[in-house]
Amino acid sequence: MDKAKIDRINQLARKAKAEGLTPEEHAERSMLRNEYLAAVRLNLQAQLDNTYLVDAQGHKRKLQKKKP
């Protein structure tokens, strides 16, 4: 997500607190928030995919997904 979109999210948040948003601005804010959350989740997943646990003997193993 680029800086311009993050700045727009922040601008809409400030406007919502100060004076309120129009329905179009609500929709834009919702779309931008969803895009931001998807990017955060994707980055976190990529980071966890490259994380290893090291045991006492020095053996590395990848993190495993938790089973439901």
N, C-alpha and C positions, 0 to 999 in steps of 0.2 A: 504494500500500500504506500502510495507516495505522500510526501509531506503536504501537498496541496489539499488532499482529501482529509487528512488528519486536522489540518487547520480549519477546514470547512466544518468538520464535526464540532470542534471547539467553538467556532463562531456561532453555530446553531445552538449549542448548549448555553452559551452566554446570553443569547437573545431569548431563549426559552425562559431563563430565570428572570430576565429584566422585563420583558414585555409580552411574551407569548409568541407562538408560532402559527403561521397559516397552515391550512391542511396540506398544501403542497410542500411546505417546509417540514412538516411532520413526516410525510412520506419520504422526502429526501434524507432526513436524519435517520429514519429507520433503515433505509437501504444502505447508507454509509456505515451505520453501526453493524449491520449484519456482515458487510464486506470486511470491516475491521476485525470482527470476532473470528471470521473464517480465516483471515490471515494470521491471527494470533494462534489459533488452534493448529494451523498447518506448521507454523514455526516451532511450536512446542513439540508437536509430533516428530518433526525432523530432528530436534535436539534429543528427544528421548530415544529415537532410533540409533543415535550415535553415542549412547551412554552405556558404559560397562560397569559391572560390579566386580571388585577384586576381593577374593577371599583371603584368609590368613596365610595360605600357602603361595599366594601371588598369582593364582589362576584367574584369568579374566573371563567373564561370561556376560552375554548381552542381557539386557532387561527383557523379560517376557511379559506379554500382555496378560492381565488378570482375567481368569475365566469367570463368567457370570454365575 
